[in-house]
Amino acid sequence: MKAAYIEKHGGPEVLTYGNILDPVAGPGEAIVDIHAASVNGADWKVRSGASGTITDFPYVLGRDFSGVVRAVGDDVKDVQVGDSVFGVCDVGQEGAYAEKIAIKSSILAPKPDRWSHVEAASVALIGLTALISIEDTLQLKRGETILIQGGAGGVAGFAIALARYLGARVITTASAVNHDYLRSLGADEIIDYNALDFTKVVSECEAVFETVGGDVAKRSFNVLAPGGRAAFIASGAKAPESPREDVHSLRPAVGRDRPHLERIVKLVTAGKIPIPEITEYPLSAAAAAHEISEARHLRGKLVFKVR
């Protein structure tokens, strides 16, 4: 099968498009013919070696996808050959930048007929991350104020719409060119990070959802009200240590399961959360897509059209 893979760590140029062996379904697994796979910020960190050293090459990147079930292994009864499904690779697994993948059938969800495979792939991991961060970890409540950092990104954009749906007041940060887009998602207040220091204009938030990392993460504690909580997804496997004893620093545990994917379907099909703005690339142009992703100025989602 065709895949985009690496044989060593490095820049986008180390991505190769070529042939690798087809996967084989083990017990409880399905083989999915992938039609679309999305690009996530974690992907270039894996490629570069920033998130750890890989020794087993060739290594196929990619965490979420949409496609059609081609075959099933022993003991699989929840999906059938021919089902259109979407999902996110299990924790510790990658391999979605490919024409086929073997994956636990229990973490796949039915793709709605009205969605294209590209649309389904675009919401899988960002939706899962936003739901677990906003609803499960921060437990955001109606009437609370939340600051969502880096609003134009895929996860943050989903989170803005979700927080608005839950009845929160939503503040976000973004460059001026993205302000109209973020208003369309439901942001109440948008801060141009090129012109203003968010810590000078935001205060007394009950919650912060931090998707940027670095110095932005450290300064996010400053805007919390006493008793507030902050969730961090761009600061590594653990939340940064809080400099304040009166607020909570949290790292969402983004597991993989069908119920969360089904909630994404429910929210999007009901019109509560929009499909993100999508930029498509062919899988053969994986290196070019990584250059865009790593620059971190893309609005919405990058998605590979695999078939």
C-alpha positions in Angstrom: 0.0 0.0 0.0 1.0 3.6 -0.4 1.9 5.6 2.7 3.8 8.7 3.9 6.5 7.6 6.3 9.8 8.6 7.9 13.0 6.6 8.1 14.7 9.0 10.4 13.9 12.1 12.4 14.2 15.5 10.8 12.5 18.3 9.0 9.5 17.9 6.6 11.9 16.7 3.9 12.4 13.3 5.7 8.8 12.4 4.8 8.7 9.8 2.0 5.7 8.8 -0.1 6.1 5.2 -1.2 5.1 1.6 -0.7 5.0 -0.3 2.6 3.5 -3.7 3.7 -0.3 -3.9 4.1 -1.4 -4.3 7.8 -3.0 -7.5 9.0 -6.0 -7.5 11.4 -5.4 -9.1 14.8 -8.1 -10.2 17.2 -10.6 -7.4 17.9 -9.2 -5.3 15.0 -10.6 -4.1 11.7 -8.7 -3.2 8.5 -9.9 0.2 7.3 -9.3 1.5 3.8 -8.4 5.1 4.6 -10.0 7.8 2.4 -8.9 10.8 4.4 -6.5 11.5 7.3 -5.9 14.7 9.1 -2.7 16.5 10.1 -2.3 17.4 13.7 0.3 19.5 15.6 1.6 16.4 17.3 2.6 14.9 13.9 5.5 17.2 13.2 6.7 16.9 16.8 6.9 13.1 16.3 8.5 13.5 12.9 11.2 15.9 14.2 11.9 13.8 17.4 10.7 16.5 19.7 8.3 14.2 21.4 10.7 11.2 21.7 13.0 9.1 19.7 11.7 6.4 17.3 13.9 3.4 16.5 11.5 1.2 14.5 11.5 2.5 11.0 9.9 3.0 8.5 7.4 4.8 10.7 4.0 6.0 9.5 2.6 9.1 11.1 -1.0 10.1 11.6 -3.6 9.7 14.3 -7.1 10.3 12.9 -8.9 9.2 9.7 -12.1 8.2 7.9 -12.6 5.3 5.6 -14.4 2.0 4.8 -13.9 -1.3 6.6 -12.2 -3.8 4.3 -11.7 -6.8 6.7 -12.2 -7.7 10.3 -10.3 -10.0 12.7 -11.5 -12.6 15.1 -14.1 -11.6 17.7 -15.2 -8.4 15.8 -18.9 -8.0 15.8 -19.4 -4.3 16.1 -18.4 -3.3 12.6 -18.8 -5.1 9.2 -17.0 -5.1 5.9 -18.3 -2.1 3.9 -19.1 0.1 6.9 -18.0 3.7 6.6 -16.3 4.7 9.8 -14.0 7.3 11.3 -11.8 7.3 14.3 -8.6 8.1 16.2 -5.7 5.7 16.6 -5.4 4.2 20.1 -3.0 5.9 22.5 0.5 4.9 21.5 -0.5 4.0 17.9 -0.1 6.0 14.7 -0.3 5.1 11.1 -3.1 7.1 9.5 -0.9 8.5 6.7 -1.6 5.4 4.7 -4.1 3.7 2.4 -4.9 1.1 5.1 -4.7 0.7 8.9 -5.4 -2.0 11.4 -7.2 -0.6 14.5 -9.3 -1.8 17.4 -12.9 -1.9 16.1 -14.3 -0.8 19.5 -12.9 2.7 19.0 -14.3 3.3 15.6 -17.6 5.1 15.0 -20.0 5.2 12.1 -19.4 8.0 9.7 -22.7 10.0 9.0 -23.8 9.6 5.4 -24.0 13.4 4.9 -20.3 13.8 5.8 -17.6 13.3 3.3 -14.5 11.3 4.5 -12.5 14.6 4.5 -15.0 16.2 6.8 -15.1 13.2 9.2 -11.3 13.1 9.4 -11.2 16.8 10.1 -13.2 16.5 13.4 -12.1 13.2 14.9 -9.1 14.1 17.0 -9.8 17.8 17.4 -13.4 17.0 18.6 -12.2 14.3 20.9 -9.6 16.6 22.5 -11.9 19.5 22.8 -14.7 17.5 24.3 -12.5 15.8 26.9 -10.8 19.1 27.7 -13.9 21.4 28.0 -16.6 19.0 29.3 -14.7 16.3 31.1 -11.6 18.1 32.5 -12.6 21.7 32.9 -16.3 20.8 33.5 -17.2 24.2 32.0 -20.6 25.5 33.2 -23.1 27.9 31.9 -22.4 31.5 32.8 -18.6 31.0 33.3 -16.0 32.9 31.4 -13.3 30.9 29.6 -10.1 32.1 27.8 -9.3 29.8 24.8 -5.7 30.4 23.6 -4.9 30.1 19.9 -8.5 30.2 18.7 -7.9 29.7 15.0 -6.4 26.2 15.4 -8.5 23.1 14.9 -8.9 22.0 18.6 -9.4 25.6 19.8 -12.0 26.4 17.1 -14.0 23.3 18.1 -13.6 24.3 21.8 -14.9 27.8 21.1 -18.1 26.5 19.5 -18.5 23.9 22.2 -18.0 26.4 25.1 -20.5 28.8 23.4 -23.0 26.0 23.1 -22.6 25.2 26.8 -23.5 28.7 27.7 -20.1 30.1 28.6 -18.7 33.5 27.8 -15.8 32.9 25.4 -12.6 35.0 25.0 -9.9 33.9 22.6 -6.6 35.0 21.1 -5.8 35.2 17.4 -4.3 37.4 14.8 -6.5 40.1 13.3 -7.1 38.2 10.0 -8.9 35.4 11.9 -11.3 37.5 14.0 -14.3 37.3 11.7 -13.9 33.5 11.5 -13.8 33.2 15.3 -16.8 35.4 15.7 -18.6 32.9 13.4 -17.7 30.1 15.8 -19.2 32.0 18.7 -16.3 33.9 20.3 -17.6 36.9 22.4 -14.2 38.7 22.6 -11.1 38.3 20.5 -7.7 39.6 21.4 -5.1 40.3 18.7 -2.0 38.8 20.3 0.2 40.8 17.9 -1.2 44.1 19.4 -2.2 43.3 23.0 -0.8 41.3 25.9 -3.8 39.2 26.9 -2.8 39.4 30.6 -3.4 43.1 30.5 -7.0 42.9 29.3 -8.3 39.6 30.6 -8.9 38.7 34.3 -11.1 36.8 36.6 -11.8 33.8 34.3 -13.2 30.7 35.7 -11.4 28.6 33.1 -8.5 28.6 30.6 -8.0 26.2 27.7 -4.4 26.5 26.6 -3.4 25.1 23.1 -0.3 27.1 22.3 2.4 26.2 24.9 5.6 27.9 26.0 5.4 31.4 27.5 1.7 31.7 26.7 1.0 28.7 28.9 2.9 30.2 31.8 1.2 33.5 31.6 -2.3 32.0 31.3 -2.3 31.4 35.1 -2.5 35.2 35.5 -6.0 35.6 34.1 -7.7 33.0 36.4 -10.0 34.0 39.2 -9.3 32.3 42.6 -10.5 28.7 42.4 -10.1 28.8 38.6 -8.8 25.9 36.5 -6.7 25.7 33.4 -6.3 22.8 31.0 -3.1 22.5 28.9 -2.6 20.3 25.8 0.5 21.9 24.3 2.9 21.7 27.3 3.8 18.0 27.2 2.4 15.0 28.9 2.0 16.8 32.2 0.4 20.1 33.0 2.8 22.9 33.9 3.2 23.5 37.6 0.9 26.3 38.8 2.6 29.3 40.3 -0.5 30.0 42.3 -1.9 27.8 45.1 -5.5 29.1 44.5 -5.9 27.7 40.9 -5.8 24.2 39.3 -3.5 23.1 36.5 -4.8 20.2 34.6 -3.7 17.9 31.7 -6.7 16.4 29.9 -6.4 12.6 29.5 -7.5 12.3 25.8 -8.4 8.6 25.6 -10.1 6.9 22.6 -13.6 5.6 22.7 -16.7 5.4 20.6 -19.1 7.4 22.9 -17.0 10.6 22.5 -17.0 10.2 18.7 -20.7 9.7 18.7 -21.1 12.9 20.8 -19.1 14.7 18.1 -21.5 13.4 15.5 -24.5 14.5 17.5 -23.2 18.0 18.1 -22.1 18.6 14.5 -25.1 17.1 12.8 -27.4 19.2 15.1 -25.6 22.3 14.0 -24.1 23.1 17.4 -20.5 22.8 16.2 -19.5 23.5 12.6 -17.1 21.5 10.5 -13.8 23.4 10.6 -12.4 25.3 7.7 -10.5 22.6 5.7 -7.3 22.8 3.6 -6.8 19.6 1.5 -3.5 18.1 0.4 -2.8 14.8 -1.4 -1.0 12.3 0.8 1.9 12.5 -1.7 2.4 16.1 -0.6 2.9 15.2 3.1 6.1 17.2 3.3 4.5 20.4 2.1 1.5 19.9 4.4 4.0 19.6 7.4 5.7 22.8 6.5 2.3 24.6 6.8 1.3 22.8 10.0 4.7 23.4 11.7 4.4 27.2 10.9 1.3 27.2 13.1 -0.6 29.9 11.2 -3.2 27.7 9.6 -6.9 28.3 10.2 -8.9 25.2 10.8 -7.6 21.8 9.7 -5.2 20.3 7.2 -6.6 17.0 5.7 -5.0 14.5 3.4 -7.2 13.1 0.7 -5.8 9.6 0.5 -8.2 8.0 -2.1 
